[in-house]
Amino acid sequence: MLKKIPVDELRIGMFIQKLGGGWLAHPFWRSSFLLDSADDLARIRASGITEVCIDTDKGCDVDAATGPEQAPAQCTVEPGEPAAAARPRAARVELAEEIGQARRLYERSRPQVRAMFGEARLGRAIDAERARALVQDIADSLDRNPWAMISVARLKTADEYTYMHSVAVCALMVALARQLELSEDETRQAGIAGLLHDIGKARLPMDILNKPGRLTEAEFAVIKTHPRLGWELLRELGDVGDIALDVCLHHHEKLDGTGYPGGAIDQGISVYARMGAVCDIYDAVTSNRPYKKGWDPAASLRNMKTWTQGHLDERIFAAFVKSVGIYPIGSLVRLESGLLGVVVEQAEHSLLTPRVRAFYSAKSRGYVQPRFVDLSSAATQDRIVGPENAADWGITNVDEYWQ
């Protein structure tokens, strides 16, 4: 049974169905969870929340506890409930273990994001609770492995780019926020901002969004209206907070004032908008689009580095590189030995020594038996010379070798 109670009556062992106030008012990623920590209880009381909704079928009722510091042993819950409900920070796992979960999450997110854009197109309110739940799931995946979801989201097809670009930027924003050591609340808001940054495209003509060729000047002028359209939509129909509004409006601004929609310059662009610009561009250039094939991840970073002179924030970009790797998963690289391979996993302590699956010989210009090369191992004498363009070697199946 659901019951609304004052926060002063909240006790360890109760199952919180919903925290009072807007979701940005409380210090948690999730809104529904078992309260099993004295630290979490203290954080809720310190947050300024005045009331909560509890589910007495999943946790303790008010009558089950008598004092504010009731211990967990004196207030029990049904067996099997805590692990499912509490959603503690996920344990770290290997990339191979998380890839499957990341793919399933990606597939589940597709209809949700399509529905979100569809509702926005019809002028209906954004379902903030569903958006927050999706951000939570993406953050959980990044907890288990920081590269799986980012890598999977890059492999979107050209016809689903408009929708799934939002999922990819959400994941990149969360990863970048953690690299910048932003607070949990700021990281949560950055994820929401990434998910909603392009919502204004819901108000644009589909024939322009999906045009397979180069846009005309008039068509590009239409595209440039999407940040302000999205900002207006979120301001009117979404309870998503100031950071999401800021990123939605300013993620196409450039430090030298040549961006849009307002031509903001340097200090007029917030940290969050600068983050949004880097994440948006990276996913855009590495994704297959209706009018072009995506660039190799490592080559994309090298190109973006040149854009830090006037366009992108250099400090933010450096943190972004640390979050995805100098040679991101899926990058085609050439080894000193003459082998070409794809990066399949990042090293824990060095951006220059990932694990590579070598499958092609530059010397014989032909495929070889695939083998793993751990460049972080002391026994490995090989090293990366630099990124390679798959098209130059006639290689068309790079992604098959890291998935």
C-alpha positions in Angstrom: 0.0 0.0 0.0 1.3 3.5 -0.9 1.4 6.0 2.0 2.6 9.6 2.1 4.4 10.5 5.3 6.5 13.4 6.7 10.2 13.0 6.2 10.6 13.0 10.0 8.8 9.6 10.1 11.1 8.1 7.5 13.0 5.1 8.9 15.6 2.6 7.6 13.8 -0.4 6.2 11.1 1.6 4.5 10.7 1.3 0.7 10.6 4.8 -0.8 8.3 4.8 -3.8 8.7 8.6 -4.5 10.6 11.4 -3.0 8.7 14.7 -2.6 9.5 17.7 -4.7 11.0 17.8 -8.2 13.5 15.1 -9.0 16.4 17.7 -9.1 15.6 18.5 -5.5 16.8 15.2 -4.1 20.4 13.8 -4.1 19.7 10.4 -5.7 19.7 9.0 -9.2 16.7 6.8 -8.5 13.3 7.8 -7.1 12.2 4.3 -5.9 14.4 2.2 -3.6 14.7 0.5 -0.3 16.1 2.8 2.4 18.8 0.5 4.0 21.5 3.0 4.8 21.8 5.5 7.6 23.9 7.8 5.3 21.0 7.8 2.7 18.5 8.6 5.5 20.7 11.6 6.6 21.0 12.8 3.0 17.3 12.8 2.5 16.7 14.8 5.7 19.4 17.3 4.7 18.0 17.8 1.2 15.0 19.9 2.3 12.5 17.3 1.3 9.4 17.5 3.5 7.5 14.3 2.6 7.9 11.0 0.9 5.7 8.3 -0.5 6.4 4.8 0.9 5.2 1.4 -0.2 4.4 -0.7 2.8 4.1 -3.9 0.7 7.8 -3.7 -0.1 9.1 -2.3 3.2 8.3 -1.2 6.7 5.2 0.7 7.7 5.3 3.7 10.1 4.0 1.6 12.9 6.9 -0.8 12.6 9.5 1.6 14.0 9.5 3.7 17.1 12.6 5.9 17.0 14.4 8.0 14.4 17.6 5.8 14.5 15.8 2.5 14.2 18.3 -0.2 13.2 17.7 -2.4 10.1 17.5 -5.5 12.3 14.5 -4.2 14.2 12.6 -3.4 11.0 12.7 -6.2 8.4 11.4 -6.5 4.9 10.2 -9.5 2.8 13.1 -11.9 1.7 14.4 -11.1 -1.7 13.2 -7.5 -1.9 16.3 -5.5 -0.9 18.6 -6.6 -3.7 16.0 -5.9 -6.4 14.8 -2.6 -5.0 17.8 -0.8 -3.6 19.8 -0.7 -6.9 23.2 -0.1 -5.3 26.1 1.1 -7.4 26.8 -1.7 -9.9 30.0 -3.8 -9.6 32.6 -3.4 -12.3 32.6 -6.2 -15.0 34.6 -6.9 -18.1 33.5 -5.4 -21.4 32.6 -8.8 -22.9 30.2 -9.4 -20.0 28.5 -6.0 -20.3 28.2 -5.7 -24.1 25.1 -8.0 -24.1 23.4 -5.9 -21.4 24.3 -2.7 -23.2 22.8 -4.0 -26.5 19.6 -5.0 -24.7 19.3 -1.6 -23.0 20.0 0.1 -26.4 17.2 -1.9 -28.0 14.8 -1.1 -25.1 15.6 2.6 -25.3 14.7 2.9 -29.0 10.9 2.8 -28.7 11.1 5.0 -25.6 13.0 7.8 -27.4 10.8 7.5 -30.5 7.8 7.9 -28.3 9.4 10.9 -26.6 10.0 12.6 -29.9 6.5 11.7 -31.1 4.9 13.3 -28.0 7.0 16.4 -28.5 6.0 16.6 -32.1 2.3 16.6 -31.0 2.9 19.3 -28.4 2.5 17.0 -25.4 4.5 17.2 -22.2 7.8 15.3 -21.9 7.5 12.3 -19.6 10.3 13.3 -17.2 10.0 10.2 -15.0 10.6 7.9 -18.0 13.5 10.0 -19.1 15.0 9.8 -15.6 14.6 6.1 -15.5 16.4 5.7 -18.9 19.3 7.9 -17.6 19.5 5.7 -14.5 19.7 2.5 -16.6 22.5 4.1 -18.8 24.4 5.2 -15.7 24.1 1.7 -14.2 25.6 0.3 -17.4 28.5 2.8 -17.3 29.1 1.7 -13.7 29.4 -1.9 -14.7 31.7 -1.0 -17.6 32.5 2.5 -18.7 32.9 1.7 -22.4 30.3 -0.9 -23.4 27.2 1.4 -23.7 29.2 4.2 -25.4 30.6 1.7 -27.9 27.2 0.1 -28.6 25.4 3.4 -29.0 27.9 4.5 -31.7 26.7 1.7 -34.0 23.3 3.1 -34.7 22.0 2.8 -38.3 21.6 5.9 -40.5 17.8 5.8 -40.4 17.6 5.8 -36.6 20.3 8.5 -36.0 17.8 11.3 -35.1 16.5 9.3 -32.2 19.4 7.2 -31.0 21.9 10.0 -31.1 20.1 11.2 -28.0 20.9 8.0 -26.2 24.5 8.1 -27.2 25.0 11.7 -26.1 23.3 10.9 -22.8 25.9 8.1 -22.2 28.8 10.3 -23.3 27.6 13.2 -21.0 27.4 10.9 -17.9 30.9 9.5 -18.7 32.3 13.0 -19.2 30.7 14.3 -16.0 32.3 11.6 -14.0 35.7 12.2 -15.6 35.3 15.9 -14.6 34.4 14.7 -11.1 31.1 16.6 -11.1 28.7 15.9 -8.2 26.2 13.1 -8.4 23.4 15.7 -8.9 25.3 17.5 -11.7 26.1 14.2 -13.4 22.4 13.2 -13.3 21.4 16.5 -14.8 24.1 16.2 -17.5 22.6 12.8 -18.5 19.1 14.3 -18.8 20.6 17.2 -20.8 22.2 14.8 -23.2 19.1 12.8 -23.6 17.0 15.9 -24.4 19.5 18.1 -26.2 18.1 17.6 -29.7 14.4 17.4 -28.7 13.8 20.5 -30.9 14.3 18.3 -34.0 10.9 16.8 -33.2 9.4 20.1 -34.5 11.4 20.0 -37.8 10.2 18.5 -41.2 11.3 14.9 -41.4 12.3 15.3 -45.1 15.0 17.7 -44.1 16.2 15.7 -41.1 16.5 12.5 -43.2 17.7 14.1 -46.4 20.3 11.8 -48.0 22.3 14.6 -49.6 23.8 17.9 -48.7 21.4 20.5 -47.3 20.7 23.7 -49.1 21.3 27.0 -47.4 17.6 27.4 -46.7 17.3 23.8 -45.3 20.3 24.4 -43.0 18.7 27.6 -41.8 15.7 25.4 -40.7 18.0 22.9 -39.0 19.6 25.8 -37.0 16.3 26.6 -35.4 16.2 23.3 -33.4 18.1 24.5 -30.3 15.6 27.3 -29.7 12.6 25.2 -30.6 13.8 22.5 -28.1 14.4 25.1 -25.4 10.9 26.5 -25.8 9.4 23.0 -25.8 11.3 22.0 -22.6 10.5 25.3 -20.9 6.8 24.9 -21.6 6.3 21.1 -21.4 9.1 19.6 -19.4 10.1 19.8 -15.7 13.8 19.0 -16.5 15.8 21.7 -14.8 18.1 24.6 -15.9 21.0 22.5 -17.1 18.9 20.6 -19.7 17.5 23.9 -20.9 20.9 25.4 -21.1 22.5 22.5 -23.1 19.5 22.2 -25.4 19.8 25.9 -26.3 23.6 26.3 -26.4 25.1 22.9 -27.5 25.9 24.4 -31.0 27.6 27.5 -29.7 31.3 27.9 -30.3 33.9 29.7 -28.2 34.7 32.2 -31.0 31.1 33.2 -31.4 30.5 31.6 -34.8 28.0 29.0 -33.4 24.2 29.3 -33.2 21.5 30.2 -32.3 22.9 33.2 -30.4 26.5 33.5 -31.4 27.6 33.3 -27.7 31.3 33.8 -27.0 33.6 32.1 -24.5 32.4 33.0 -21.0 28.9 33.2 -22.2 28.8 29.4 -22.7 28.4 27.3 -19.6 30.5 24.2 -18.7 27.5 22.0 -19.4 26.9 23.5 -22.9 30.6 23.0 -23.6 30.3 19.4 -22.6 27.2 19.0 -24.7 29.1 20.5 -27.7 31.9 17.9 -27.5 29.6 14.9 -26.9 27.2 16.0 -29.7 30.0 16.4 -32.2 31.8 13.2 -31.4 28.7 11.1 -31.8 27.7 12.9 -34.9 31.0 12.4 -36.7 31.4 8.8 -35.7 27.9 7.7 -36.6 26.5 6.7 -40.0 24.2 9.4 -41.3 21.8 9.5 -44.2 24.4 11.4 -46.2 27.8 10.0 -45.0 29.5 7.1 -43.3 30.8 7.7 -39.8 34.5 8.4 -39.2 36.7 6.1 -37.2 36.6 7.0 -33.5 40.4 7.6 -33.1 40.5 9.7 -36.3 37.5 11.6 -35.1 39.3 12.6 -31.9 42.4 13.7 -33.9 40.2 15.9 -36.1 38.3 17.3 -33.1 41.6 18.2 -31.5 42.1 20.8 -34.2 38.7 22.3 -33.4 39.7 23.2 -29.8 41.3 26.3 -31.3 38.2 28.6 -31.3 35.4 26.1 -31.3 35.6 23.6 -28.5 36.8 23.9 -24.9 40.3 22.4 -24.7 40.0 21.3 -21.0 36.6 19.7 -21.6 37.9 18.0 -24.7 40.9 16.6 -22.8 38.7 15.1 -20.2 36.4 13.7 -22.9 39.4 11.9 -24.5 40.2 10.4 -21.1 36.6 9.1 -20.8 36.6 7.4 -24.2 40.3 6.7 -24.7 42.8 8.1 -27.2 42.0 5.1 -29.3 38.3 4.4 -28.4 36.9 0.9 -28.7 36.2 0.2 -32.4 39.2 2.2 -33.6 41.2 0.6 -36.4 44.9 1.0 -35.5 48.3 0.0 -37.0 50.8 -1.7 -34.8 54.6 -1.4 -35.1 54.7 -5.0 -36.1 52.8 -4.2 -39.3 49.5 -5.8 -38.1 46.2 -3.9 -38.3 43.7 -4.4 -35.5 40.7 -3.0 -33.8 40.7 -1.8 -30.2 38.5 -4.1 -28.1 39.2 -2.8 -24.6 40.9 0.0 -22.7 43.8 -0.5 -20.3 43.1 0.5 -16.7 46.1 2.8 -16.3 47.2 4.0 -19.7 45.3 5.5 -22.7 48.1 4.4 -25.0 48.1 0.6 -24.3 44.6 -0.8 -25.1 43.9 -4.4 -25.9 43.8 -4.9 -29.7 42.4 -7.7 -31.9 44.8 -7.9 -34.8 43.3 -9.4 -38.0 45.1 -7.9 -41.0 48.6 -7.7 -42.3 49.7 -4.4 -43.8 52.7 -6.1 -45.3 50.8 -8.8 -47.2 47.7 -6.7 -47.5 45.5 -9.6 -46.4 43.6 -11.0 -43.5 45.4 -13.1 -40.9 44.2 -15.4 -38.1 42.8 -12.9 -35.5 44.7 -12.7 -32.3 44.5 -10.6 -29.2 47.4 -8.2 -28.4 47.5 -6.8 -24.9 49.6 -3.7 -25.3 49.6 -3.1 -21.5 51.4 -6.4 -20.8 55.1 -6.2 -20.0 55.6 -9.3 -22.3 54.2 -7.4 -25.3 56.8 -5.6 -27.4 54.4 -4.1 -30.0 52.9 -0.6 -29.8 50.4 1.5 -31.8 51.8 3.6 -34.6 48.5 5.4 -35.2 45.0 5.1 -36.5 44.1 3.8 -39.9 41.3 4.4 -42.4 39.6 1.1 -43.1 38.6 2.2 -46.6 42.3 2.6 -47.6 42.8 -1.1 -47.0 39.5 -2.3 -48.4 38.3 -3.4 -44.9 34.5 -3.2 -44.5 33.9 -5.3 -41.4 35.9 -3.6 -38.6 33.0 -3.6 -36.1 32.7 -7.4 -36.4 36.1 -7.8 -34.8 35.4 -5.9 -31.5 31.8 -6.9 -30.9 
